């Protein structure tokens, strides 16, 4: 059974809409605070968006997308703990959130269409482009590890200057990947974040000054 491109792109656009919404909300609240902040809703939207984007990556047979979501997923949960936003979540949804990546890994390791072998053997993605995308995704993903380390050191969820700097570099690389990949979902999602990354760097500089 062939997955309809309409449904595939619909899932991807909904996921990117959630990711864009988290950035806009964070931006607005940071403007009001006069400095970059880490609101609870940023992480809530991140979790839901990540589940959908994992599904999109599998349907799109794109290892770069799947890799990015798999590497940062549980960091979102850790930040929910920092913001005291994990405990109030209904148990059923908690279970879904925790097992979603596990189900994804099991699926990728199975013989089903769209498994990890298919992701690597996607003839639509030249090897050089896939390498560029993986490097870009690793850099883009590394921002959350930077954020995680900074948050653990302060025992609270923070979005520091280093987070926004790495976000900017990784996003530019992913935009280039999306252009050559002809992926409107990835392109629009990354493009919408550039302004927010730059603005948070400016806000951080003003607050420090």
DRENPA-3360 file (N, C-alpha, C; in nm, 2 decimals, always signed):
BEGIN
1 = XXXXXXXX = +0.09/-0.12/+0.00/+0.00/+0.00/+0.00/+0.09/+0.12/+0.00 ~ +0.07/+0.21/-0.10/+0.15/+0.34/-0.11/+0.09/+0.45/-0.03 ~ +0.17/+0.51/+0.05/+0.12/+0.62/+0.13/+0.10/+0.74/+0.04 ~ -0.02/+0.81/+0.06/-0.05/+0.92/-0.02/+0.04/+1.04/+0.02 ~ +0.10/+1.10/-0.08/+0.18/+1.22/-0.05/+0.11/+1.33/+0.03 ~ -0.02/+1.34/+0.00/-0.10/+1.44/+0.07/-0.10/+1.42/+0.22 ~ -0.12/+1.30/+0.26/-0.12/+1.27/+0.40/+0.02/+1.28/+0.46 ~ +0.12/+1.24/+0.38/+0.26/+1.25/+0.43/+0.30/+1.39/+0.46;
9 = XXXXXXXX = +0.27/+1.48/+0.36/+0.31/+1.62/+0.38/+0.22/+1.69/+0.48 ~ +0.10/+1.64/+0.50/+0.01/+1.70/+0.60/+0.06/+1.67/+0.74 ~ +0.11/+1.55/+0.76/+0.17/+1.52/+0.89/+0.30/+1.60/+0.91 ~ +0.38/+1.62/+0.81/+0.50/+1.70/+0.82/+0.47/+1.84/+0.85 ~ +0.37/+1.90/+0.78/+0.34/+2.04/+0.80/+0.28/+2.07/+0.94 ~ +0.20/+1.97/+0.99/+0.14/+1.99/+1.12/+0.26/+1.99/+1.22 ~ +0.35/+1.90/+1.21/+0.47/+1.89/+1.30/+0.55/+2.02/+1.29 ~ +0.57/+2.07/+1.17/+0.65/+2.20/+1.16/+0.57/+2.31/+1.21;
17 = XXXXXXXX = +0.44/+2.31/+1.20/+0.35/+2.42/+1.26/+0.37/+2.42/+1.41 ~ +0.37/+2.30/+1.47/+0.39/+2.30/+1.62/+0.53/+2.35/+1.65 ~ +0.63/+2.31/+1.58/+0.77/+2.36/+1.60/+0.78/+2.51/+1.59 ~ +0.71/+2.56/+1.48/+0.71/+2.71/+1.46/+0.64/+2.78/+1.57 ~ +0.53/+2.72/+1.61/+0.45/+2.78/+1.72/+0.53/+2.79/+1.85 ~ +0.61/+2.69/+1.88/+0.68/+2.69/+2.00/+0.79/+2.81/+2.00 ~ +0.84/+2.83/+1.88/+0.94/+2.94/+1.86/+0.87/+3.07/+1.87 ~ +0.75/+3.09/+1.82/+0.68/+3.22/+1.82/+0.64/+3.25/+1.96;
25 = XXXXXXXX = +0.59/+3.15/+2.04/+0.55/+3.17/+2.17/+0.67/+3.21/+2.26 ~ +0.78/+3.13/+2.24/+0.90/+3.16/+2.31/+0.95/+3.31/+2.28 ~ +0.94/+3.34/+2.16/+0.99/+3.48/+2.11/+0.90/+3.59/+2.18 ~ +0.77/+3.57/+2.17/+0.68/+3.67/+2.23/+0.71/+3.68/+2.38 ~ +0.72/+3.57/+2.45/+0.74/+3.58/+2.60/+0.88/+3.63/+2.63 ~ +0.98/+3.61/+2.54/+1.11/+3.66/+2.56/+1.11/+3.81/+2.54 ~ +1.04/+3.86/+2.44/+1.02/+4.00/+2.42/+0.96/+4.07/+2.54 ~ +0.86/+4.01/+2.60/+0.80/+4.07/+2.72/+0.89/+4.07/+2.84;
33 = XXXXXXXX = +0.98/+3.96/+2.84/+1.07/+3.95/+2.96/+1.20/+4.04/+2.93 ~ +1.22/+4.07/+2.81/+1.34/+4.15/+2.78/+1.47/+4.06/+2.77 ~ +1.45/+3.93/+2.77/+1.56/+3.84/+2.76/+1.51/+3.70/+2.72 ~ +1.60/+3.62/+2.66/+1.55/+3.48/+2.62/+1.51/+3.40/+2.74 ~ +1.39/+3.34/+2.73/+1.34/+3.25/+2.84/+1.30/+3.12/+2.78 ~ +1.28/+3.02/+2.87/+1.24/+2.89/+2.83/+1.10/+2.85/+2.89 ~ +1.00/+2.89/+2.82/+0.86/+2.86/+2.87/+0.82/+2.72/+2.86 ~ +0.73/+2.68/+2.95/+0.68/+2.54/+2.95/+0.62/+2.49/+2.82;
41 = XXXXXXXX = +0.54/+2.58/+2.76/+0.47/+2.54/+2.64/+0.57/+2.51/+2.52 ~ +0.69/+2.57/+2.53/+0.79/+2.54/+2.43/+0.82/+2.39/+2.43 ~ +0.84/+2.33/+2.54/+0.87/+2.19/+2.55/+0.75/+2.10/+2.53 ~ +0.63/+2.14/+2.57/+0.51/+2.07/+2.54/+0.49/+2.05/+2.39 ~ +0.50/+2.16/+2.32/+0.48/+2.16/+2.17/+0.60/+2.08/+2.11 ~ +0.71/+2.08/+2.17/+0.83/+2.01/+2.11/+0.80/+1.86/+2.11 ~ +0.74/+1.81/+2.22/+0.71/+1.66/+2.24/+0.61/+1.62/+2.13 ~ +0.50/+1.69/+2.12/+0.40/+1.65/+2.02/+0.45/+1.66/+1.88;
49 = XXXXXXXX = +0.52/+1.77/+1.85/+0.58/+1.79/+1.72/+0.68/+1.69/+1.68 ~ +0.76/+1.65/+1.78/+0.86/+1.55/+1.75/+0.80/+1.41/+1.72 ~ +0.69/+1.37/+1.78/+0.63/+1.25/+1.75/+0.58/+1.25/+1.61 ~ +0.52/+1.36/+1.57/+0.46/+1.37/+1.43/+0.58/+1.37/+1.33 ~ +0.69/+1.44/+1.36/+0.80/+1.45/+1.27/+0.87/+1.32/+1.25 ~ +0.88/+1.24/+1.36/+0.93/+1.11/+1.35/+0.86/+1.03/+1.24 ~ +0.72/+1.04/+1.25/+0.64/+0.97/+1.15/+0.66/+1.02/+1.01 ~ +0.67/+1.15/+1.00/+0.70/+1.21/+0.87/+0.83/+1.16/+0.81;
57 = XXXXXXXX = +0.93/+1.16/+0.90/+1.07/+1.11/+0.85/+1.07/+0.97/+0.80 ~ +0.99/+0.88/+0.87/+0.98/+0.75/+0.82/+0.90/+0.74/+0.69 ~ +0.79/+0.81/+0.68/+0.71/+0.81/+0.55/+0.79/+0.87/+0.44 ~ +0.88/+0.97/+0.47/+0.96/+1.03/+0.37/+1.08/+0.95/+0.33 ~ +1.11/+0.85/+0.41/+1.23/+0.77/+0.39/+1.35/+0.85/+0.40 ~ +1.36/+0.94/+0.51/+1.46/+1.03/+0.53/+1.53/+1.01/+0.66 ~ +1.65/+0.95/+0.65/+1.73/+0.92/+0.77/+1.77/+1.04/+0.85 ~ +1.79/+1.15/+0.78/+1.84/+1.28/+0.84/+1.73/+1.33/+0.94;
65 = XXXXXXXX = +1.60/+1.32/+0.90/+1.49/+1.37/+0.98/+1.47/+1.28/+1.10 ~ +1.47/+1.15/+1.08/+1.45/+1.05/+1.18/+1.56/+1.06/+1.29 ~ +1.69/+1.08/+1.24/+1.80/+1.09/+1.33/+1.79/+1.21/+1.42 ~ +1.75/+1.32/+1.36/+1.74/+1.45/+1.44/+1.64/+1.44/+1.55 ~ +1.52/+1.38/+1.53/+1.42/+1.36/+1.63/+1.46/+1.26/+1.74 ~ +1.52/+1.15/+1.69/+1.56/+1.05/+1.79/+1.66/+1.09/+1.89 ~ +1.75/+1.18/+1.85/+1.86/+1.23/+1.93/+1.81/+1.33/+2.04 ~ +1.71/+1.40/+2.02/+1.67/+1.51/+2.11/+1.54/+1.48/+2.19;
73 = XXXXXXXX = +1.47/+1.37/+2.16/+1.34/+1.35/+2.21/+1.34/+1.35/+2.36 ~ +1.43/+1.28/+2.43/+1.42/+1.26/+2.57/+1.47/+1.39/+2.64 ~ +1.54/+1.47/+2.57/+1.58/+1.60/+2.63/+1.46/+1.69/+2.65 ~ +1.37/+1.68/+2.56/+1.24/+1.75/+2.58/+1.17/+1.71/+2.71 ~ +1.17/+1.58/+2.73/+1.11/+1.53/+2.86/+1.18/+1.58/+2.98 ~ +1.32/+1.58/+2.97/+1.40/+1.63/+3.08/+1.36/+1.78/+3.12 ~ +1.35/+1.86/+3.01/+1.31/+2.00/+3.03/+1.17/+2.01/+3.09 ~ +1.08/+1.92/+3.06/+0.95/+1.92/+3.12/+0.96/+1.90/+3.27;
81 = XXXXXXXX = +1.05/+1.81/+3.31/+1.08/+1.79/+3.45/+1.13/+1.92/+3.52 ~ +1.22/+1.98/+3.45/+1.28/+2.11/+3.50/+1.16/+2.21/+3.53 ~ +1.07/+2.21/+3.43/+0.96/+2.31/+3.44/+0.84/+2.26/+3.52 ~ +0.85/+2.15/+3.59/+0.74/+2.08/+3.66/+0.62/+2.06/+3.57 ~ +0.65/+2.03/+3.45/+0.54/+2.01/+3.35/+0.52/+1.86/+3.32 ~ +0.60/+1.77/+3.37/+0.58/+1.63/+3.34/+0.48/+1.56/+3.43 ~ +0.48/+1.59/+3.55/+0.40/+1.52/+3.65/+0.25/+1.54/+3.62 ~ +0.20/+1.66/+3.58/+0.06/+1.68/+3.55/+0.01/+1.61/+3.43;
89 = XXXXXXXX = +0.09/+1.56/+3.34/+0.05/+1.50/+3.22/-0.02/+1.36/+3.25 ~ -0.13/+1.34/+3.18/-0.20/+1.21/+3.21/-0.11/+1.09/+3.18 ~ -0.13/+0.98/+3.26/-0.05/+0.87/+3.25/-0.04/+0.80/+3.11 ~ -0.16/+0.80/+3.05/-0.17/+0.73/+2.92/-0.08/+0.81/+2.82 ~ -0.09/+0.94/+2.82/-0.01/+1.02/+2.73/+0.14/+1.01/+2.76 ~ +0.18/+1.00/+2.89/+0.31/+0.98/+2.93/+0.37/+0.85/+2.87 ~ +0.29/+0.74/+2.88/+0.33/+0.62/+2.82/+0.35/+0.63/+2.67 ~ +0.26/+0.70/+2.60/+0.28/+0.72/+2.46/+0.40/+0.79/+2.43;
97 = XXXXXXXX = +0.43/+0.90/+2.50/+0.55/+0.98/+2.48/+0.68/+0.90/+2.50 ~ +0.68/+0.82/+2.60/+0.80/+0.74/+2.64/+0.83/+0.63/+2.53 ~ +0.72/+0.56/+2.49/+0.74/+0.45/+2.40/+0.75/+0.48/+2.25 ~ +0.71/+0.60/+2.22/+0.71/+0.64/+2.07/+0.84/+0.62/+2.01 ~ +0.95/+0.66/+2.06/+1.08/+0.64/+2.00/+1.12/+0.49/+2.00 ~ +1.08/+0.41/+2.10/+1.11/+0.27/+2.11/+1.03/+0.20/+1.99 ~ +0.91/+0.24/+1.97/+0.83/+0.18/+1.86/+0.89/+0.21/+1.73 ~ +0.94/+0.34/+1.72/+1.00/+0.38/+1.59/+1.13/+0.30/+1.56;
105 = XXXXXXXX = +1.21/+0.28/+1.67/+1.33/+0.20/+1.65/+1.30/+0.05/+1.61 ~ +1.20/-0.01/+1.68/+1.16/-0.14/+1.64/+1.11/-0.15/+1.50 ~ +1.03/-0.05/+1.46/+0.98/-0.04/+1.32/+1.10/-0.03/+1.22 ~ +1.20/+0.05/+1.25/+1.31/+0.07/+1.16/+1.40/-0.05/+1.15 ~ +1.40/-0.13/+1.25/+1.48/-0.26/+1.25/+1.40/-0.38/+1.20 ~ +1.27/-0.36/+1.17/+1.19/-0.46/+1.11/+1.21/-0.48/+0.96 ~ +1.13/-0.57/+0.90/+1.14/-0.58/+0.75/+1.03/-0.50/+0.68 ~ +0.96/-0.42/+0.76/+0.85/-0.34/+0.70/+0.90/-0.23/+0.60;
113 = XXXXXXXX = +0.82/-0.19/+0.51/+0.86/-0.08/+0.42/+0.89/+0.04/+0.49 ~ +1.00/+0.11/+0.45/+1.04/+0.23/+0.52/+1.13/+0.20/+0.64 ~ +1.19/+0.08/+0.64/+1.28/+0.05/+0.75/+1.41/+0.12/+0.73 ~ +1.51/+0.09/+0.83/+1.63/+0.17/+0.82/+1.71/+0.14/+0.69 ~ +1.70/+0.02/+0.64/+1.76/-0.01/+0.51/+1.71/+0.08/+0.40 ~ +1.58/+0.10/+0.40/+1.52/+0.19/+0.30/+1.56/+0.33/+0.31 ~ +1.58/+0.37/+0.44/+1.62/+0.51/+0.46/+1.76/+0.54/+0.40 ~ +1.85/+0.44/+0.42/+1.98/+0.46/+0.37/+1.99/+0.44/+0.22;
121 = XXXXXXXX = +1.90/+0.36/+0.17/+1.90/+0.33/+0.02/+1.81/+0.41/-0.06 ~ +1.77/+0.53/-0.01/+1.68/+0.62/-0.08/+1.76/+0.68/-0.20 ~ +1.72/+0.63/-0.32/+1.79/+0.68/-0.44/+1.76/+0.83/-0.47 ~ +1.66/+0.89/-0.40/+1.63/+1.03/-0.43/+1.73/+1.12/-0.36 ~ +1.81/+1.06/-0.27/+1.91/+1.14/-0.19/+2.05/+1.10/-0.23 ~ +2.13/+1.18/-0.30/+2.27/+1.15/-0.33/+2.35/+1.13/-0.20 ~ +2.45/+1.05/-0.21/+2.53/+1.03/-0.09/+2.59/+1.15/-0.03 ~ +2.64/+1.24/-0.12/+2.70/+1.37/-0.07/+2.60/+1.45/+0.00;
129 = XXXXXXXX = +2.47/+1.46/-0.06/+2.37/+1.54/+0.01/+2.33/+1.48/+0.14 ~ +2.32/+1.34/+0.15/+2.29/+1.28/+0.27/+2.39/+1.31/+0.38 ~ +2.52/+1.30/+0.34/+2.63/+1.33/+0.44/+2.61/+1.48/+0.49 ~ +2.59/+1.57/+0.39/+2.57/+1.71/+0.43/+2.45/+1.72/+0.53 ~ +2.34/+1.66/+0.50/+2.22/+1.66/+0.58/+2.25/+1.61/+0.72 ~ +2.32/+1.49/+0.73/+2.35/+1.43/+0.86/+2.44/+1.52/+0.94 ~ +2.54/+1.59/+0.88/+2.63/+1.68/+0.95/+2.54/+1.80/+1.00 ~ +2.46/+1.85/+0.91/+2.38/+1.97/+0.95/+2.28/+1.93/+1.06;
137 = XXXXXXXX = +2.22/+1.81/+1.05/+2.13/+1.77/+1.16/+2.20/+1.74/+1.29 ~ +2.32/+1.69/+1.28/+2.39/+1.67/+1.41/+2.43/+1.80/+1.47 ~ +2.47/+1.90/+1.39/+2.49/+2.03/+1.45/+2.36/+2.09/+1.51 ~ +2.26/+2.08/+1.43/+2.13/+2.14/+1.47/+2.08/+2.07/+1.60 ~ +2.10/+1.94/+1.61/+2.06/+1.86/+1.72/+2.15/+1.89/+1.84 ~ +2.28/+1.91/+1.82/+2.37/+1.94/+1.93/+2.33/+2.06/+2.01 ~ +2.25/+2.15/+1.95/+2.20/+2.27/+2.03/+2.13/+2.22/+2.16 ~ +2.05/+2.11/+2.15/+1.98/+2.07/+2.26/+2.06/+2.00/+2.36;
145 = XXXXXXXX = +2.17/+1.94/+2.32/+2.27/+1.89/+2.42/+2.34/+2.00/+2.49 ~ +2.37/+2.11/+2.42/+2.43/+2.23/+2.48/+2.33/+2.28/+2.58 ~ +2.20/+2.29/+2.54/+2.09/+2.34/+2.63/+2.08/+2.25/+2.75 ~ +2.08/+2.12/+2.73/+2.07/+2.02/+2.84/+2.18/+2.04/+2.94 ~ +2.31/+2.05/+2.89/+2.42/+2.07/+2.98/+2.41/+2.19/+3.06 ~ +2.37/+2.30/+3.00/+2.36/+2.43/+3.06/+2.24/+2.43/+3.17 ~ +2.14/+2.36/+3.13/+2.02/+2.35/+3.23/+2.06/+2.26/+3.35 ~ +2.13/+2.15/+3.32/+2.17/+2.07/+3.44/+2.26/+2.14/+3.53;
153 = XXXXXXXX = +2.35/+2.22/+3.48/+2.44/+2.30/+3.56/+2.37/+2.40/+3.65 ~ +2.26/+2.45/+3.60/+2.18/+2.55/+3.67/+2.06/+2.50/+3.74 ~ +2.03/+2.37/+3.71/+1.92/+2.30/+3.77/+1.79/+2.36/+3.73 ~ +1.78/+2.42/+3.62/+1.66/+2.48/+3.56/+1.67/+2.48/+3.41 ~ +1.56/+2.49/+3.35/+1.55/+2.49/+3.20/+1.59/+2.63/+3.15 ~ +1.70/+2.64/+3.07/+1.75/+2.77/+3.02/+1.78/+2.75/+2.87 ~ +1.76/+2.86/+2.80/+1.80/+2.87/+2.65/+1.91/+2.98/+2.64 ~ +2.03/+2.93/+2.64/+2.15/+3.03/+2.65/+2.19/+3.08/+2.51;
161 = XXXXXXXX = +2.28/+3.17/+2.51/+2.34/+3.22/+2.38/+2.39/+3.11/+2.29 ~ +2.46/+3.01/+2.35/+2.52/+2.90/+2.28/+2.41/+2.82/+2.21 ~ +2.30/+2.81/+2.27/+2.19/+2.73/+2.21/+2.14/+2.80/+2.08 ~ +2.13/+2.93/+2.09/+2.08/+3.01/+1.97/+2.18/+3.01/+1.86 ~ +2.31/+3.02/+1.90/+2.42/+3.03/+1.80/+2.43/+2.90/+1.72 ~ +2.42/+2.78/+1.79/+2.43/+2.65/+1.73/+2.30/+2.63/+1.64 ~ +2.19/+2.68/+1.69/+2.06/+2.67/+1.62/+2.07/+2.74/+1.48 ~ +2.14/+2.86/+1.48/+2.15/+2.94/+1.36/+2.24/+2.86/+1.26;
169 = XXXXXXXX = +2.35/+2.81/+1.30/+2.44/+2.74/+1.21/+2.38/+2.62/+1.16 ~ +2.32/+2.54/+1.24/+2.26/+2.41/+1.20/+2.14/+2.44/+1.11 ~ +2.06/+2.54/+1.14/+1.94/+2.57/+1.06/+1.98/+2.61/+0.91 ~ +2.09/+2.69/+0.90/+2.13/+2.73/+0.76/+2.17/+2.61/+0.68 ~ +2.24/+2.51/+0.75/+2.28/+2.39/+0.68/+2.16/+2.31/+0.64 ~ +2.06/+2.30/+0.73/+1.94/+2.22/+0.70/+1.85/+2.29/+0.59 ~ +1.86/+2.42/+0.58/+1.78/+2.49/+0.47/+1.85/+2.45/+0.34 ~ +1.98/+2.45/+0.33/+2.05/+2.41/+0.21/+2.01/+2.27/+0.17;
177 = XXXXXXXX = +2.01/+2.18/+0.28/+1.97/+2.04/+0.25/+1.83/+2.03/+0.20 ~ +1.74/+2.11/+0.26/+1.60/+2.10/+0.22/+1.58/+2.15/+0.07 ~ +1.66/+2.25/+0.03/+1.65/+2.30/-0.10/+1.69/+2.20/-0.20 ~ +1.80/+2.13/-0.18/+1.84/+2.02/-0.27/+1.76/+1.90/-0.26 ~ +1.69/+1.88/-0.15/+1.61/+1.76/-0.12/+1.46/+1.79/-0.18 ~ +1.44/+1.91/-0.22/+1.30/+1.95/-0.26/+1.20/+1.91/-0.15 ~ +1.23/+1.96/-0.03/+1.14/+1.92/+0.08/+1.08/+2.05/+0.14 ~ +0.96/+2.09/+0.10/+0.89/+2.21/+0.14/+0.87/+2.22/+0.29;
185 = XXXXXXXX = +0.84/+2.10/+0.35/+0.81/+2.09/+0.50/+0.94/+2.13/+0.57 ~ +1.05/+2.07/+0.54/+1.17/+2.10/+0.61/+1.22/+2.25/+0.58 ~ +1.21/+2.29/+0.46/+1.25/+2.42/+0.42/+1.18/+2.53/+0.50 ~ +1.04/+2.53/+0.49/+0.96/+2.63/+0.56/+0.98/+2.63/+0.71 ~ +0.99/+2.51/+0.76/+1.01/+2.49/+0.91/+1.14/+2.56/+0.96 ~ +1.25/+2.53/+0.88/+1.38/+2.59/+0.92/+1.38/+2.74/+0.89 ~ +1.33/+2.78/+0.78/+1.33/+2.92/+0.75/+1.26/+3.01/+0.85 ~ +1.15/+2.96/+0.90/+1.07/+3.03/+1.00/+1.15/+3.05/+1.13;
193 = XXXXXXXX = +1.24/+2.96/+1.16/+1.31/+2.97/+1.29/+1.43/+3.07/+1.28 ~ +1.48/+3.11/+1.17/+1.60/+3.19/+1.16/+1.58/+3.33/+1.23 ~ +1.47/+3.39/+1.20/+1.44/+3.52/+1.26/+1.44/+3.51/+1.42 ~ +1.38/+3.40/+1.47/+1.37/+3.38/+1.61/+1.51/+3.36/+1.67 ~ +1.59/+3.28/+1.60/+1.73/+3.26/+1.65/+1.81/+3.39/+1.66 ~ +1.80/+3.47/+1.56/+1.87/+3.59/+1.56/+1.82/+3.69/+1.66 ~ +1.69/+3.70/+1.67/+1.63/+3.79/+1.77/+1.66/+3.75/+1.91 ~ +1.67/+3.62/+1.94/+1.70/+3.58/+2.08/+1.85/+3.61/+2.11;
201 = XXXXXXXX = +1.94/+3.60/+2.01/+2.07/+3.64/+2.03/+2.08/+3.79/+2.06 ~ +2.00/+3.87/+1.99/+2.00/+4.02/+2.02/+1.95/+4.04/+2.16 ~ +1.84/+3.98/+2.19/+1.78/+4.00/+2.33/+1.88/+3.96/+2.44 ~ +1.95/+3.85/+2.41/+2.05/+3.80/+2.51/+2.16/+3.90/+2.53 ~ +2.20/+3.96/+2.42/+2.31/+4.06/+2.42/+2.26/+4.19/+2.49 ~ +2.14/+4.23/+2.47/+2.08/+4.35/+2.54/+2.07/+4.32/+2.69 ~ +2.02/+4.20/+2.72/+2.00/+4.17/+2.86/+2.13/+4.17/+2.94 ~ +2.24/+4.11/+2.87/+2.37/+4.11/+2.93/+2.43/+4.25/+2.94;
209 = X = +2.40/+4.33/+2.84/+2.45/+4.47/+2.85/+2.39/+4.55/+2.96;
% end
